Amino acid sequence: MKASNLKLIYEELTYKIIGIAMKIHKELGPGFLEAVYEEAMIIELEKEGLPFQNQVPIEIEYRGKKLKKKYRADFVID
């Protein structure tokens, strides 16, 4: 499937989050560690009033068994 044929489920939210990320990158530029951008994203998400959690552990299953290790999502938004 071509990218032009894809329909986003949460289109408005997706564009808002991308806009926030672009704003942060425009302000800070490249070269910082991920933690710097993460902190800036927290500030902007709070400013926009978007509900979010950061550093969220997510369980992983492999062949029907839960793994001891968890995936840690940087953000879960709205």
Protein Blocks (a to p, Z undefined) as FASTA:
>chain_A
ZZklpccfklmlmmmmmmmmmmmmmmnoghiafklmmmmmmmmmmmnopacdehiacddd
eehiacfbdcddfbagZZ
